[in-house]
Amino acid sequence: QEPLLIESVAPPAVGAIDATAALVFSAAADLKARGKLDATAALVFSATADLEGLGKLDATAVLTFDAPTVDLKAAGKLDATVAMIFGAPSALLRATGALAATAALVFAGAADLNAIGKLDAIAAMAFSGIADLNASGALNASSVMVFGGAADLQNGAGAISATAPLVFGASAADLKGLGKLDATAPLVFSGTANLDALGKLDATAPIVFGGAASISSRNRIDATAAMVFGGTFDLNAIGALGATAPMIFGAPMVDLAGVGKLDAPAALVFLETADLKAIGALNAIAPMIFGGTADLKADGKVDATAALVFSVTANLINATPGGDISATALLVFGVAADLKGGGKLDATAALAFTGATALQEPLFATAALVFSETADLKGLGDLNAIATMIFTGTADLLAQGKLDATAALIFTQTADLEGKGKLSATAA
């Protein structure tokens, strides 16, 4: 058959298009300014589907848009009992009064929902392209809300409430100025998540940020489940950060400067750079893992009942106001551990320093103190190790007040103990 030419057969300003069977448009489908589009069967647009200015779009069956452009600007309402699938790169629903979809609303391209009064989806709302929800009054999804592109929720949306997971798979998820973000299910941000100036962020399920998460100037971040930040996590000037479940920061930069308090009964994982300067208190009942640079200068306190692991650089210079570093589990410093000026370092478990260690204040280790390279303990008031103290490189203990080791004191190279007050070793 010859291809159907819409331009030549479709008169303008048609009152309604009713198709009990399939309406197939193989070329360009221009339905602007039509009163209504009702299709009991499938409406398939293989080319360009432009539905600007429609009063209503009701499809009992599947509405499939495989076109390169799906433009639904200024539509009064878009109601689809069945799935509405937009396979185009651009799906624009700007200035829509309401968007209700009992079934799945899938946008395979770009979904722009600027200035929408409300977006309610009982079923899944999937945006695989760009989801722009600026100035939305409210975003409520009883089911899954998936944004595969960029999720931009700027300019004072009233609330984001999602009983099911809110998934933002975009490169940029900007939620600045939101009044509240409440998600009973997981909030997933796979790209950039910017939550500046949020009043509150409450997530009973995990909040996952796969890209950059900037949560500066927030009053509180409370997550009963896991808070996962895979990119850049900036918590400057936050009033409090409480997470009952693990807080995982897999980003290249974890900046917690100026945080009032960081409380995580579960795991606090920093895979790369962890900058905790000027933090009032850092309390982690579960492990606190810093895989990169851990800078805890001028901290009030670092308390970790579980493991405090610093695999690269742990800089605790000028930590005198902190007065105490207590770790019931492991305090592991994989490279350089600089604890100058620290008030006290108490580790019931192992304190392992694989790089250079400069400790100018008392150091107490009930378990093993292991220094695999250079251990410089000049000026220490006291060094007490019930377990083994192993210095595989150069051990310079000049001017120490006392060195007491109930276990073995092993110096494999040079042992210079001049000027010491006392050296007592019950073991070898």
TIDORO-685491 format. One line per 5 residues: number of its first residue (from 1); their letters; for each residue x, y, z of C-alpha. Coordinates in pm, 1 decimal, decimal comma. Example, Ala and Ser with C-alpha at 12.3 -4.5 7.8 and 13.67 -1.06 7.14 Angstrom:
residues 2
1) AS) 1230,0:-450,0:780,0; 1367,0:-106,0:714,0;
END
This chain:
residues 428
1) QEPLL) 0,0:0,0:0,0; 96,2:362,9:-47,1; 202,4:543,7:269,9; -69,1:747,8:439,3; -3,3:1121,8:402,3;
6) IESVA) -148,9:1291,5:704,4; -98,4:1641,4:572,7; -316,5:1576,7:269,3; -608,9:1396,4:432,2; -646,8:1533,4:786,8;
11) PPAVG) -848,6:1855,5:805,2; -741,3:2111,2:1068,7; -920,5:2166,6:1399,7; -1093,3:1826,3:1407,8; -1332,6:1791,8:1700,0;
16) AIDAT) -1230,5:1435,0:1789,7; -1032,4:1141,0:1659,8; -1201,4:812,9:1760,6; -1037,8:491,7:1644,5; -1166,9:158,9:1766,2;
21) AALVF) -881,5:-7,4:1588,1; -525,3:102,6:1545,4; -440,8:455,9:1434,5; -112,4:430,1:1258,7; 75,7:734,1:1140,3;
26) SAAAD) 375,6:634,0:937,4; 475,0:988,1:851,1; 407,4:1305,3:1049,7; 115,0:1322,6:1293,5; 8,5:1676,7:1373,3;
31) LKARG) -288,1:1689,7:1613,8; -255,9:2048,6:1734,0; -555,8:2234,9:1872,4; -786,2:1932,5:1860,1; -1058,3:1905,0:2114,8;
36) KLDAT) -998,2:1543,4:2209,6; -802,4:1237,7:2107,4; -969,2:909,8:2212,8; -832,3:576,1:2097,7; -971,6:254,1:2233,9;
41) AALVF) -701,2:68,8:2051,3; -340,3:154,7:1999,2; -229,7:498,9:1884,0; 102,5:456,9:1716,8; 309,1:747,9:1596,3;
46) SATAD) 614,7:631,8:1413,1; 727,1:977,9:1307,6; 658,7:1310,3:1479,1; 373,0:1331,8:1730,8; 288,8:1691,3:1818,1;
51) LEGLG) -9,9:1724,6:2053,2; 29,1:2086,1:2163,0; -277,5:2262,6:2293,1; -485,5:1948,7:2342,5; -766,9:1980,8:2589,3;
56) KLDAT) -744,3:1616,6:2694,9; -571,3:1298,3:2585,3; -749,6:978,4:2696,0; -629,4:637,7:2582,4; -788,1:323,1:2716,2;
61) AVLTF) -534,1:122,4:2527,2; -167,1:176,9:2478,5; -47,7:515,5:2351,1; 283,2:457,7:2186,1; 500,7:736,4:2056,7;
66) DAPTV) 804,0:612,1:1871,8; 859,6:951,4:1715,2; 1164,1:1169,0:1753,8; 953,7:1443,8:1911,2; 660,2:1407,7:2150,6;
71) DLKAA) 537,5:1756,1:2243,3; 242,2:1777,6:2484,0; 283,7:2137,5:2591,4; -7,0:2321,0:2755,0; -220,9:2007,9:2775,7;
76) GKLDA) -500,5:2044,2:3025,9; -477,6:1684,4:3142,0; -311,2:1363,3:3035,4; -490,3:1051,5:3163,5; -383,4:704,5:3052,6;
81) TVAMI) -542,5:397,7:3205,0; -291,1:184,5:3024,8; 74,3:252,2:2965,6; 174,9:571,7:2789,1; 503,9:511,0:2620,4;
86) FGAPS) 708,8:787,8:2470,6; 999,6:650,5:2278,1; 1112,5:990,6:2156,2; 1412,5:1189,5:2270,0; 1190,5:1478,9:2376,7;
91) ALLRA) 864,8:1447,8:2574,4; 744,7:1791,6:2683,3; 457,4:1830,6:2928,4; 517,1:2189,7:3030,6; 244,2:2389,8:3199,5;
96) TGALA) 23,6:2083,2:3240,8; -245,0:2120,2:3501,5; -218,1:1760,7:3620,7; -69,0:1437,8:3496,5; -239,4:1123,2:3626,6;
101) ATAAL) -143,4:781,1:3500,2; -299,5:472,4:3648,6; -59,2:263,6:3449,6; 299,9:322,5:3359,7; 411,3:655,5:3213,9;
106) VFAGA) 731,9:588,8:3033,7; 940,9:856,3:2874,0; 1227,9:704,0:2684,5; 1365,4:1039,0:2577,7; 1346,5:1374,1:2751,7;
111) ADLNA) 1062,1:1447,2:2993,0; 1017,4:1816,5:3068,0; 748,1:1880,8:3330,6; 821,2:2242,3:3415,3; 559,4:2441,1:3605,4;
116) IGKLD) 335,4:2139,4:3658,1; 75,8:2188,4:3926,5; 90,1:1827,5:4041,2; 232,8:1501,0:3916,7; 53,9:1192,8:4050,7;
121) AIAAM) 141,0:847,2:3924,2; -12,0:543,0:4089,6; 194,7:323,8:3865,1; 547,8:364,8:3746,6; 661,1:695,8:3600,2;
126) AFSGI) 978,1:635,4:3407,2; 1179,9:911,2:3257,1; 1480,3:775,0:3079,7; 1584,3:1112,7:2942,7; 1567,1:1453,3:3107,2;
131) ADLNA) 1305,0:1507,8:3377,7; 1264,5:1877,9:3451,5; 1012,1:1944,6:3729,9; 1093,0:2305,5:3811,3; 844,2:2494,6:4025,1;
136) SGALN) 619,3:2191,7:4069,8; 359,2:2222,9:4338,2; 395,6:1862,9:4452,3; 532,6:1535,5:4324,4; 351,1:1230,6:4459,4;
141) ASSVM) 418,8:880,3:4333,3; 259,9:581,6:4501,4; 464,2:362,0:4275,7; 802,2:392,4:4119,4; 916,1:727,9:3981,3;
146) VFGGA) 1208,1:679,2:3753,6; 1403,3:959,7:3599,1; 1664,8:828,4:3363,0; 1800,5:1165,5:3262,1; 1827,4:1489,5:3456,8;
151) ADLQN) 1583,7:1549,3:3742,4; 1554,5:1922,2:3812,3; 1314,2:2007,9:4093,5; 1423,4:2363,5:4163,7; 1230,1:2668,1:4273,8;
156) GAGAI) 1033,0:2576,8:4578,1; 831,0:2266,4:4510,9; 586,5:2217,9:4794,6; 675,5:1856,7:4869,0; 816,7:1542,8:4713,3;
161) SATAP) 635,9:1242,4:4862,4; 699,5:895,5:4726,7; 562,6:586,2:4891,5; 756,6:383,4:4641,1; 1111,0:451,8:4529,4;
166) LVFGA) 1204,0:782,6:4372,5; 1470,8:701,3:4124,5; 1673,3:967,2:3955,5; 1907,0:810,4:3706,0; 2001,5:1143,5:3555,6;
171) SAADL) 2328,8:1323,8:3532,3; 2189,5:1610,6:3738,6; 1928,1:1588,2:4013,3; 1877,2:1939,7:4150,0; 1631,6:1970,1:4438,5;
176) KGLGK) 1727,5:2316,6:4558,6; 1472,5:2511,8:4754,4; 1239,9:2220,7:4820,0; 1022,2:2251,1:5122,5; 1046,2:1884,2:5214,4;
181) LDATA) 1157,9:1557,7:5061,8; 988,6:1252,8:5216,2; 1044,9:910,7:5066,6; 929,6:595,6:5237,8; 1104,2:395,4:4970,5;
186) PLVFS) 1449,9:451,6:4827,6; 1556,5:779,2:4674,1; 1809,7:705,3:4408,8; 2016,6:970,3:4242,2; 2256,9:814,5:3997,5;
191) GTANL) 2388,4:1143,4:3867,7; 2426,6:1479,0:4039,1; 2203,4:1534,0:4340,1; 2198,3:1892,1:4463,1; 1981,8:1931,3:4774,7;
196) DALGK) 2096,7:2273,3:4890,0; 1879,2:2463,4:5135,2; 1640,4:2174,3:5191,4; 1426,9:2207,9:5496,9; 1443,2:1837,7:5576,1;
201) LDATA) 1532,3:1514,6:5403,7; 1362,0:1212,1:5557,7; 1399,9:873,3:5392,7; 1286,6:554,9:5558,5; 1446,5:362,8:5276,6;
206) PIVFG) 1785,5:424,4:5123,3; 1876,0:754,6:4969,5; 2118,5:685,8:4692,7; 2314,7:952,0:4517,1; 2520,5:805,3:4238,9;
211) GAASI) 2677,2:1132,5:4132,7; 2743,9:1457,8:4315,8; 2534,8:1523,5:4626,9; 2553,9:1879,0:4757,2; 2346,1:1923,6:5071,2;
216) SSRNR) 2487,2:2248,1:5202,4; 2294,9:2463,5:5448,6; 2054,6:2188,2:5541,5; 1888,2:2180,9:5878,4; 1892,7:1802,3:5903,9;
221) IDATA) 1948,7:1486,1:5706,2; 1767,4:1191,7:5863,9; 1777,0:853,5:5691,5; 1655,1:546,1:5872,3; 1784,2:332,5:5591,1;
226) AMVFG) 2097,0:358,4:5388,8; 2220,4:691,7:5256,3; 2447,0:623,5:4965,1; 2633,9:894,6:4788,6; 2836,5:769,8:4496,0;
231) GTFDL) 2976,4:1102,0:4383,6; 3065,8:1429,1:4554,9; 2906,5:1475,1:4895,7; 2912,2:1826,2:5039,7; 2750,2:1867,3:5382,8;
236) NAIGA) 2884,1:2208,8:5475,2; 2701,0:2398,2:5745,8; 2457,0:2115,7:5814,1; 2289,8:2131,2:6148,9; 2286,3:1756,6:6208,1;
241) LGATA) 2329,4:1437,7:6009,8; 2165,7:1128,0:6154,8; 2160,9:792,2:5981,7; 2047,6:477,5:6152,2; 2160,3:269,3:5859,4;
246) PMIFG) 2488,8:281,4:5672,8; 2605,7:604,0:5515,8; 2822,5:524,0:5220,0; 3020,7:787,3:5042,8; 3190,4:645,7:4737,2;
251) APMVD) 3277,4:984,1:4594,1; 3612,3:1133,8:4503,9; 3545,3:1414,3:4753,6; 3359,6:1390,8:5083,1; 3349,9:1736,3:5239,0;
256) LAGVG) 3180,0:1757,8:5580,0; 3329,5:2088,9:5685,6; 3131,2:2285,9:5938,0; 2899,3:2000,4:6023,6; 2748,0:2022,8:6366,1;
261) KLDAP) 2730,1:1649,4:6423,1; 2754,6:1329,1:6224,5; 2587,7:1030,0:6391,0; 2573,5:696,4:6211,3; 2499,1:379,8:6406,1;
266) AALVF) 2575,8:188,3:6089,7; 2865,2:211,2:5853,5; 3017,7:542,9:5747,3; 3219,7:467,9:5442,5; 3438,6:720,8:5271,8;
271) LETAD) 3612,6:557,2:4978,3; 3831,7:849,5:4883,3; 3870,8:1195,1:5030,4; 3701,7:1260,0:5364,2; 3738,3:1616,0:5489,5;
276) LKAIG) 3585,0:1651,7:5835,8; 3742,8:1977,4:5943,6; 3585,4:2170,9:6226,3; 3328,0:1902,5:6296,8; 3172,2:1925,5:6637,3;
281) ALNAI) 3149,8:1550,3:6685,0; 3174,4:1240,1:6470,2; 3005,0:939,5:6626,6; 2988,4:607,2:6444,2; 2883,1:292,5:6623,4;
286) APMIF) 2953,6:100,2:6306,7; 3268,0:119,4:6098,4; 3395,7:448,8:5967,8; 3598,7:377,5:5661,9; 3802,4:639,1:5488,7;
291) GGTAD) 3958,7:489,1:5179,1; 4130,6:808,0:5071,9; 4239,5:1115,4:5265,5; 4084,3:1158,9:5609,4; 4136,7:1510,5:5743,2;
296) LKADG) 3998,0:1550,1:6096,3; 4170,2:1871,6:6194,4; 4027,5:2064,3:6488,2; 3762,0:1800,4:6550,8; 3582,8:1800,2:6878,4;
301) KVDAT) 3578,5:1422,4:6899,9; 3610,2:1115,1:6680,2; 3432,1:819,3:6842,4; 3396,2:490,6:6655,3; 3279,5:180,1:6834,6;
306) AALVF) 3348,1:-12,9:6518,9; 3636,2:17,8:6281,2; 3796,0:351,4:6192,3; 3988,1:275,8:5882,4; 4210,3:525,7:5711,5;
311) SVTAN) 4380,3:356,3:5421,2; 4566,6:659,4:5290,2; 4637,1:978,5:5484,6; 4498,2:1054,3:5829,5; 4582,7:1412,8:5923,8;
316) LINAT) 4482,4:1496,9:6280,0; 4706,3:1800,0:6326,8; 4587,7:2053,5:6583,0; 4331,3:1810,7:6721,0; 4397,1:1931,8:7073,8;
321) PGGDI) 4038,0:2060,5:7113,7; 3926,0:1709,2:7024,3; 4073,3:1571,6:7341,0; 3997,1:1208,3:7255,9; 4010,6:961,9:6971,1;
326) SATAL) 3839,4:644,1:7093,9; 3799,0:333,8:6880,8; 3682,8:9,5:7031,4; 3753,3:-154,2:6700,5; 4033,7:-98,2:6457,2;
331) LVFGV) 4206,3:233,5:6397,5; 4391,6:162,5:6080,8; 4607,5:413,4:5901,8; 4731,1:258,4:5580,4; 4984,7:524,1:5477,9;
336) AADLK) 5066,7:837,2:5676,5; 4919,9:890,8:6020,8; 4994,5:1238,3:6153,1; 4853,3:1278,3:6504,6; 5056,1:1578,9:6619,9;
341) GGGKL) 4895,3:1778,7:6893,3; 4630,5:1515,8:6961,8; 4513,2:1500,1:7318,1; 4482,5:1123,1:7338,0; 4461,0:818,3:7112,8;
346) DATAA) 4296,7:514,0:7271,4; 4244,8:198,6:7067,2; 4124,5:-118,3:7233,0; 4184,8:-298,7:6909,9; 4473,6:-277,3:6669,6;
351) LAFTG) 4637,1:51,4:6574,3; 4818,2:-9,9:6251,2; 5034,6:252,7:6091,5; 5187,1:128,2:5769,8; 5350,0:458,1:5677,3;
356) ATALQ) 5503,9:743,2:5870,4; 5371,7:814,8:6218,0; 5436,7:1132,5:6415,1; 5281,2:1115,9:6763,0; 5370,9:1399,2:6997,7;
361) EPLFA) 5112,8:1324,2:7266,1; 5022,7:1014,5:7471,0; 4943,7:705,6:7265,9; 4764,5:414,5:7433,3; 4706,7:88,6:7244,6;
366) TAALV) 4574,5:-214,9:7427,4; 4619,5:-414,6:7111,1; 4895,9:-417,3:6857,1; 5082,5:-106,7:6746,2; 5235,5:-187,2:6415,8;
371) FSETA) 5466,7:45,5:6231,8; 5584,3:-111,1:5907,9; 5797,2:182,0:5793,7; 5929,3:481,3:5985,8; 5789,3:531,8:6335,8;
376) DLKGL) 5882,9:871,3:6480,4; 5758,6:893,0:6839,6; 5972,1:1183,4:6963,1; 5831,1:1386,0:7244,8; 5570,3:1132,4:7346,1;
381) GDLNA) 5465,7:1147,5:7706,2; 5395,6:774,7:7730,9; 5362,7:477,9:7495,8; 5188,0:173,1:7639,5; 5133,2:-138,7:7429,5;
386) IATMI) 5017,9:-460,8:7591,8; 5046,8:-626,5:7254,7; 5329,8:-621,1:7009,9; 5511,6:-309,6:6901,8; 5685,0:-380,5:6578,3;
391) FTGTA) 5913,2:-139,2:6403,8; 6034,4:-284,6:6077,2; 6223,2:26,2:5971,2; 6387,0:296,3:6179,6; 6262,1:327,0:6536,9;
396) DLLAQ) 6359,2:660,8:6689,2; 6224,6:692,1:7045,2; 6445,8:979,1:7164,4; 6330,9:1197,5:7452,4; 6039,5:969,8:7540,5;
401) GKLDA) 5910,8:980,9:7892,7; 5849,0:607,2:7912,9; 5808,7:304,9:7687,0; 5630,0:6,2:7844,8; 5560,2:-305,0:7637,6;
406) TAALI) 5428,4:-618,7:7804,1; 5464,8:-797,3:7475,5; 5752,2:-805,9:7236,2; 5952,6:-498,3:7139,9; 6110,5:-580,5:6811,5;
411) FTQTA) 6348,5:-350,6:6629,5; 6469,7:-508,2:6308,6; 6704,4:-224,6:6214,4; 6832,4:63,3:6421,6; 6703,3:100,4:6778,3;
416) DLEGK) 6804,4:437,1:6920,7; 6669,9:476,7:7275,3; 6905,8:749,0:7399,9; 6783,7:980,3:7665,3; 6488,4:762,1:7762,1;
421) GKLSA) 6363,9:755,6:8113,1; 6284,6:383,2:8116,3; 6240,7:82,9:7884,9; 6054,2:-216,3:8030,5; 5979,9:-533,6:7830,2;
426) TAA) 5835,9:-840,6:7996,9; 5861,0:-1026,1:7671,1; 6140,8:-1047,6:7422,2;
END
